[in-house]
Amino acid sequence: MENLQNLPNFAKAFTKAQSEFNTAAKTSTNAVFGSKYADFHSVSKAIRDALTNNGLSFIQRSVDSPGNAAVSTIIIHESGEMLDCGVVSVPFQVNDSVGYGSAFTFAKRYSLEAAFGVAREDADDDGAGSTEIKTSSAKAEVNEHGLDPAEFEKRLGLWTNMAKHMDCEALVATISSKFKLNEAQRKAIAGLYEVAK
């Protein structure tokens, strides 16, 4: 990483800008878990005015990384001083343009959040570990027979879109990591692949 002593204009402007950043609002809904999360647009919006007001901007570039979508965020000061914040890599689950695009979007957002220290309304990564999800999961009646049928039907609609972007095994594993499923529910999720085609 660049020594900030060699970037006096950048360091002063960045410190001031960071004190003006907003919290990234959770404006998007996670298709698997149904929770809200801060997407790339929300993260960018949280910092954009503060950057502009302090002579800062950023660019993001794709970095070659087999099996991963990798992004580097470079912060630029109007004086010409700049800081490359390193590479963030996200593996893609499906080896096609949709899988890569999804991982690339995650990498762009994670890189931006890391470079600027953007705070979100919670410490969540797309709902997979949020308090909201844990609370929702705790409320959903789960017993030895799997997820409550009404709750399962409600969530099945959310999971249908995911079937278009993930392979069957990955989707079942993702959902199973958060919800106890019985065999019939696993088969219903696998059946989404017929609907998605």
N, C-alpha and C positions, 0 to 999 in steps of 0.2 A: 504494500500500500504506500502511496505517496506520503512523504512527510509533510504535514500541514504547515510546518514552519516555512516551507518553501512556497506556500500559497497564502500569503497574508491577506490579499483581497478576498479570496475565496473563503478563508476561515472566518473572517469578520461577517461577511454577507450570509454565509450558511448558518452561523450561530444566531443571527438576528432572524433569519427566515424560519428556522426551526421553532423559535419561540412563538411564531405566528401561525403554525400549522393547525389545521382543524382536525377533529377526529373523523376518521373515515366512517361514513354511515353505512349501515347494513341495508342495502337497497335491492339485492337480488335474492332469489330463493334457490336453495340447493335442491336439485331434482330428485336426489336419492333420499335425503332425510327430511326435506320439507322445511328446513330452517333458513333463516335469513343470514346473509353474509355480505361483506364489503367487497364488491367486484373492482376490477381495474379502474373503471371510470370513477368510482367513488373514492378510491385511494388517490388517483390523480387530482381529482377535484379538491381534495382536502389540502393539497400542497400548492396547487397552481398559482393562486393569487400571491401567496407569500413568496414564492420563487420569483415571480415577475416583479414584485415590488422591491426585491433586493438584488436584481440584476443576475438572477440565476435561471438556468433552464436545465433540461436533461435530454439525453438521447438514450435509446436502448438498441443494442445490436445483438443479433443472433450469433452464437458461437458454435462451431462444429463440435458435437459430442455424440458419438454413435449410441443409439438407443435412448437418447435423452433430448429434450428441448432445453437448450441452454441460452441464457440471456445475461448480458452485462449491462449495467446502468452506468452511464457516464454523466457526471454533474459538471456543468460548464458555467463559469462566471464571465460576465461581460468583458472583463479585462483579458480574457484568453486563458486564464488559469482553469484547469480542469482536474477532476478526480475520477478515475475508473474504480468503481466500487467492487470489482471482482465478479465472478461468474456464479449464477444460481442455476443448477441443473435439476430438471424434473423428468423422471423416466416416463415414457408413454406406455400405456397398457395395451393398446392395439396398434399394430404397425401399419397404419394407413394415414391418409391426410387428416382425417377427423381426430384420430388418436394423437397425432403430432400437434394439431391445432389446439386441442384441449390442454395438452401439457405445456405448450408454448404460452398460452394465456395464463396458466398458473405461474409459470416461470417469470413472465413479465411482471405480474402483480407481486410475487414474493420478492423479486429483485428490487422493485420500487419501494416496497415496505421496508426492506432491509437497508437500502441506501439512505433513506430519509428518516428512518425511525418512526414511521407513521403509526399512530395509535388507532386501533379500531374500537368500536363500541364494546367489544369483548375480545378475548384472546384466542378466538376460534379460527380454524382453518376450514372454511366452507361448511361449517356445521358438523363436521365429523367428530369433534370433541367438545362441543359447546355445552355450557350449563343448560341452555335451552333444550338441547337434544337429550341430555341426561335426565332432565326433569320430565320431558315428554315421554321418554322411554320408561321411566319409573311409573308414570301415570298409566301407560298402556298396560292393560291386563295381560300378563304373560304367565303361562302355566306350562305344565309338562306337555300340553297339546299344541304348543306354539303360540304365536302372537294372536291376541284376541281377533276373531274374524272381522269385526267391524273396523278395527284399526288396520288390519292387513289390507282390506279392500280399499280403504282410504289411501294408504301408502302405495298400493299397487299402481294406482293412476300416476303417481309421481315417478315410479320406477320404470314405467313404460318408455319414457324418453331416453332413459339411460341405456336401455337395451339396444338403441341405435348406435351407441358410442362405445360400448364395452363388450368384451366377449362374455359368454354366459357364465363361465367359471368365475371370472373376476367380479361380475355383478353379484352373484350369489355369495361369494366370499365377503364382499363389501357390506352387503345387507346383513349377512349372518354375524358379522363382527359387532353389530349394534343391536340386533333383534334375534330372539330365539325363534326359530322357524321349525315347523314340523315338516314331514316329507311331502305332504300335499302342497304346502306353501312353497317349498323349494321347486316342485314341479310346475306350479303356477307361474313362478318367476321364469323358469326355463321356457315356459310357453309364450312368454313375451317376445321371444325371438321369432315366433311365427307371426305375431301381430306386427312386429317392427319391419318385416320384409315386405 
